[in-house]
């Protein structure tokens, strides 16, 4: 059972960040494969434990959750061919879903993190989530204020509108949350934790702490499709 990541995995990502070109990557392809397999082995240990409190990930395979290391540079001014991190998204539907879930981001120099919430939902889901916040603002406030949440997170972040969203009053008590286009909570891990057996337990604790937030945002998204949590 793999409960931590090897130091060599962080070393590879650090070196890739400093040598982000195809020639270097080709010469170090075996190091990439070793880092990817290390991450897969960790996820294979983590997922069954997560399934105990988040059934949506039961029987999911790491290959369906891990994002490609290759960047799509077609429409970007940043032409670096590779990502400078290794990451996975654990949710119903795997990495391609719009549903709330758990995003695990591995990056050296104490920049690894685990995030929950919902990222840039399409217009219908965005409208439904805003309505849920408007109707149940106090419930969301209580979730964010819960000691279990506050232990790992400082609050909800995410991109916001600079103006008041259509259909809402600027005096609405929930207006700051209603301006969001994404709602995320993130917890950072030092490298020393990522490469120790503590990482497994920390990931589980952070996921359990953010799951009520995920459930809050998932509820209106499912109702939009005629389903329930």
C-alpha positions in Angstrom: 0.0 0.0 0.0 1.5 3.3 -1.2 0.8 6.0 1.4 3.2 8.7 0.2 5.0 9.8 -2.9 8.7 9.2 -3.6 11.1 12.2 -3.4 12.1 11.3 -6.9 8.6 12.2 -8.1 8.9 15.7 -6.8 12.4 15.9 -8.2 11.2 15.0 -11.6 8.5 17.7 -11.6 11.0 20.2 -10.4 13.5 19.3 -13.1 10.7 19.4 -15.7 9.7 22.9 -14.6 13.3 24.0 -15.3 13.6 22.1 -18.6 10.2 22.3 -20.1 11.1 21.3 -23.7 10.6 18.2 -25.8 14.3 17.3 -26.0 14.7 17.1 -22.3 11.5 15.3 -21.8 12.4 12.7 -24.4 15.7 12.1 -22.6 13.9 11.7 -19.3 10.8 9.8 -20.4 11.6 6.9 -18.0 11.7 9.4 -15.1 8.3 10.6 -16.1 6.9 7.1 -16.3 8.3 6.3 -12.9 6.7 9.5 -11.4 3.3 8.7 -13.0 3.4 5.1 -11.8 4.3 6.4 -8.3 1.2 8.7 -8.4 -1.0 5.9 -9.7 0.2 3.6 -6.9 -0.7 6.2 -4.3 -4.2 6.7 -5.8 -4.7 3.0 -5.8 -4.3 3.1 -2.1 -6.2 6.3 -1.5 -9.4 5.6 -3.6 -10.8 2.7 -1.6 -10.4 4.7 1.6 -12.1 7.7 0.0 -15.0 5.5 -1.2 -15.9 4.8 2.4 -17.3 8.4 2.7 -17.6 9.3 -1.0 -19.3 6.4 -2.9 -18.9 8.3 -6.2 -15.3 7.2 -6.5 -15.9 3.5 -5.7 -14.3 1.2 -8.3 -12.8 4.2 -10.2 -9.4 3.7 -11.8 -6.5 6.2 -11.5 -6.1 6.2 -15.3 -9.5 7.8 -15.6 -8.7 10.4 -13.0 -5.2 11.5 -13.9 -4.7 14.4 -16.3 -2.2 14.2 -19.2 1.2 15.8 -18.7 1.0 17.3 -22.2 -0.4 20.9 -22.5 -2.7 22.0 -25.2 -0.9 25.0 -26.6 -3.0 25.6 -29.7 -4.7 28.7 -28.3 -2.2 29.7 -25.7 0.6 32.3 -25.7 2.4 30.0 -23.3 4.0 27.4 -25.6 5.6 25.2 -23.0 4.7 21.7 -24.0 4.3 20.1 -20.5 2.5 20.9 -17.3 4.7 21.7 -14.3 2.7 19.4 -12.0 1.0 16.0 -11.8 -2.7 16.0 -11.0 -5.9 14.0 -10.7 -9.6 14.8 -10.2 -11.6 12.4 -8.1 -15.4 12.7 -8.7 -18.3 10.9 -10.3 -17.4 10.9 -14.0 -13.6 11.1 -13.4 -11.4 13.9 -14.6 -13.8 15.1 -17.4 -16.8 15.7 -15.2 -18.2 19.1 -14.2 -19.4 17.8 -10.9 -17.8 18.8 -7.6 -15.0 16.6 -6.5 -11.5 16.4 -5.1 -8.5 17.8 -7.1 -5.1 16.6 -6.1 -2.2 18.6 -7.4 1.4 17.5 -6.9 4.1 20.1 -7.2 7.5 20.6 -5.5 8.7 23.5 -3.3 5.7 23.0 -0.9 3.2 23.8 -3.6 1.2 20.5 -3.6 -2.5 21.0 -2.7 -5.9 19.3 -2.5 -9.0 21.3 -3.4 -12.7 20.7 -3.3 -15.7 22.5 -4.7 -16.9 23.2 -8.3 -14.8 24.8 -11.1 -16.3 27.0 -13.8 -19.7 25.2 -14.2 -21.6 25.8 -17.5 -24.3 28.5 -17.5 -27.3 26.2 -16.5 -25.4 24.7 -13.6 -24.0 28.1 -12.6 -27.5 29.6 -12.5 -28.7 26.7 -10.4 -25.8 27.0 -7.9 -26.4 30.7 -7.5 -30.1 30.0 -6.8 -29.1 27.4 -4.2 -26.8 29.9 -2.5 -29.5 32.5 -2.6 -32.1 30.2 -1.1 -29.8 28.4 1.4 -27.1 31.0 2.2 -27.2 30.3 5.9 -26.6 26.6 5.3 -23.5 27.4 3.3 -22.3 29.9 5.8 -22.6 27.2 8.5 -20.7 24.7 6.4 -17.8 27.1 5.9 -17.8 28.0 9.6 -17.7 24.4 10.7 -14.6 23.6 12.8 -13.9 20.6 10.6 -13.8 22.9 7.5 -11.9 25.7 9.2 -9.2 23.3 10.4 -8.0 22.9 6.8 -9.5 25.8 4.8 -9.6 29.6 5.1 -12.9 29.9 3.2 -14.2 29.7 -0.4 -12.2 31.1 -3.2 -12.6 31.1 -7.0 -13.0 33.6 -9.9 -15.6 36.3 -9.4 -17.7 38.7 -11.5 -16.8 42.3 -10.9 -20.4 43.2 -11.2 -23.6 41.9 -9.6 -24.9 38.8 -11.4 -28.1 39.3 -13.3 -31.3 38.8 -11.2 -29.7 39.6 -7.9 -29.6 42.7 -5.8 -26.3 44.2 -4.7 -27.7 44.3 -1.1 -28.3 40.6 -1.1 -26.5 39.2 2.1 -24.9 36.4 0.0 -23.8 38.8 -2.8 -20.1 38.1 -2.5 -20.6 34.3 -2.9 -23.2 34.9 -5.7 -20.5 36.8 -7.6 -18.4 33.7 -7.9 -18.0 31.8 -11.1 -16.2 29.0 -9.3 -16.3 28.0 -5.6 -13.2 26.3 -4.3 -11.5 25.4 -1.1 -7.8 24.5 -1.1 -5.3 23.0 1.4 -1.6 23.1 0.8 0.9 20.3 1.7 4.6 20.7 2.4 7.0 18.5 0.5 7.9 16.8 3.8 4.2 15.6 4.2 3.8 14.5 0.6 6.8 12.2 0.9 5.8 10.8 4.3 3.1 8.3 5.4 1.3 11.2 6.9 0.2 12.2 3.4 -2.4 9.4 3.1 -4.1 10.4 6.3 -3.9 14.1 5.6 -5.5 13.6 2.2 -8.4 11.7 3.7 -8.9 14.2 6.4 -9.0 17.1 4.0 -11.4 15.3 1.7 -13.8 14.5 4.5 -13.6 18.2 5.6 -14.6 19.5 2.2 -17.1 16.9 1.2 -20.1 18.7 2.8 -19.2 21.7 0.5 -19.1 19.4 -2.5 -22.5 18.0 -1.6 -24.0 21.5 -1.3 -22.9 22.4 -4.8 -23.8 19.0 -6.3 -27.4 19.2 -5.0 -28.6 21.9 -7.4 -26.6 20.4 -10.3 -28.4 17.0 -9.8 -31.8 18.6 -9.4 -31.2 20.3 -12.7 -31.1 16.8 -14.2 -34.0 15.5 -12.2 -31.8 13.6 -9.8 -31.0 13.8 -6.1 -27.8 13.5 -4.0 
